[in-house]
Amino acid sequence: MTTDLKGDADEPGWEVDPDDESGAAVVATVGRQLKLRREASGLKVAQFADAIGYGEDLVYKVEAGRRIPRPEYLDKADKVLMAGGLVAAMKKDVEEVRYPKKVRELAKLQAQAVEIGVYASHGIYGLLQTEGHARALLEARQPPYSQDEVERGVAGRMARHSIFGRSPAPSLSFVQEEAALRRPIGGRMEWRRQLQRLLELGELRNVSLQVMPTHVEAHPGLDGGIQVLKFGDGTAIGRSEGAFNGRAVSDPKHVRILELRYGMIRAQALTPRESLTFIKQVLGEA
């Protein structure tokens, strides 16, 4: 990902999620370590801030555990404090907590799954979204997210894309509604980039991408999207907005119901080959 994850213009970094107790604890520990090292070096906050090129307010917030430092902040701090790489090594500690908690939890499950099946009932599913598409969606939320929340959400969504480079590769299948392909989220150019991204992913050997055409009168997913994740030990987790009050389920009987619905959806959708042809047609019209 090449986009610079910007927070406030004068405060490069990310806000700490108040509902993420474990993440907040990590950030607080990193902040204390930075403060101890700065004080041991004999530098005042103003001197340290000037040396690393950031504002005093940000330094205070980082040391107090109220702001998640960016990698470049820790790299500069390491040099100024002559920490020999020990401060820079903290980047690993804050790498995950910069993403929203619910995104991290989903990413962990997807990273463990050997098979994932998804029916997206409305928009393009997160794993398939381009960065621009994801940002446009998050910026359209009401009540509006802060820019920091938008950027953290985009970063978390893009981080999940690492699943496509996993080895051994998991088996991934997606069914997208035709209407989602025709909505120009983010403008015409971003819409085209999103369609091209779908074509690229659809060509991967471990990915099956299908389109549910709008002319299909009825199918089992009309009351909400479906996700089914299967793991190497034979267990599985599923979730659907239209079943079991929308909560995640692991009971084999409940998962089987979602598998049945997803199987019927796939049977009614265009085949993967037909779907790629269809997406190319929409791209030509875009």
Secondary structure as UniProt FT lines:
FT   TURN            9..10
FT   STRAND          14..15
FT   TURN            18..19
FT   HELIX           21..40
FT   TURN            41..42
FT   HELIX           45..52
FT   HELIX           56..63
FT   TURN            64..65
FT   STRAND          67..68
FT   HELIX           71..80
FT   TURN            81..82
FT   TURN            84..87
FT   HELIX           88..90
FT   HELIX           91..95
FT   TURN            96..98
FT   HELIX           101..112
FT   STRAND          113..120
FT   HELIX           126..128
FT   HELIX           131..139
FT   HELIX           147..159
FT   HELIX           160..165
FT   STRAND          171..177
FT   HELIX           178..182
FT   TURN            185..186
FT   HELIX           188..202
FT   TURN            205..206
FT   STRAND          207..212
FT   TURN            214..215
FT   TURN            220..223
FT   STRAND          226..231
FT   TURN            232..233
FT   STRAND          236..240
FT   TURN            241..242
FT   HELIX           244..246
FT   HELIX           252..268
FT   HELIX           272..285
//
